[in-house]
């Protein structure tokens, strides 16, 4: 945007226990929560989609955004080299 100002927008996909922690982390960093919604009623685990937006100094935005992914749980394990056809074997599928 110029003048050291940058814009950030994006999405988080979270489970229910992560939602409030991510929202709190974003708001603490003055990053606006634009929308929180679901796409399905029966998926397991139940997933929530959060869209966010902010415009400010680029370094400040990066520092403000970092706590939000840290507020989520660990990522599912990566598939091993022995996984057939490269298909991930997530524990919840």
MOTACOR-V414283 format. One record per run of one state. SS is the DSSP state (hx for helix, st for strand, lp for the rest). FROM is the first residue (numbers start at 1). TO is the last residue. Records with the same first field share a line. If there is no record, write none. Layout:
SS=FROM-TO + FROM-TO
This chain:
lp=1-1 + 3-4 + 29-31 + 38-46 + 71-83 + 87-93
st=2-2 + 5-15 + 32-37 + 47-57
hx=16-28 + 58-70 + 84-86
